[in-house]
Amino acid sequence: MDTETLIDTWRRLLAGSGKSWVLFEHGTCVVLEDPEGQLDERATEILREFGPVHVAGPAGDFRVLELKNDEGWLVTGHHPDVVTFVGLDEPSDPSHLAVGIHGRSKRDQDGRELHVVHVENARPPAS
């Protein structure tokens, strides 16, 4: 999935939330509840710790959420603010297990490469 499509998807998904977020290359988004400092740096810190998969621990766990309008799925992990988008065309098997494993592998890749592709700053302007 190309970067612009991912950005548009996350904008739709988080519209009206009032939250800042940072998107990584393979579709993992870090939503920043209380953002301080540089958003990309804070998100990178979170993903560095909670992105890579370590089997037989909480980093291997996932939950799959189906999106409305057949847009795809969101795959969550052991950090509530780290979520990965999986498009309908990505896994060849649409079962929740296959989608979850695919999303978890994308999060793992993002957590190791840490390549930010977009920052959405929802903070009010400084006065």
WONOR-V575693 format. One line per field, one symbol per residue. ss: DSSP state (A for helix, B for strand, O for the rest). burial: 1 if it has 9 or more other ideal C-beta (glycine too) atoms within 8 Angstrom, else 0. Layout:
ss->???
burial->???
This chain:
ss->OOAAAAAAAAAAAAOOOOOBBBBBOOOBBBBBOOOOOOAAAAAAAAAAAAOOOOOOOAAAOOBBBBOAAAOBBBBBOOOOOBBBBBBOOOOOOOOAAAAAAAAAAAAAAAAAAOOBBBBBOOOOOOO
burial->0000011011101100001111111111111100100011011101110110100000110101001000011111100011111110000000000111111111111110110111110000000
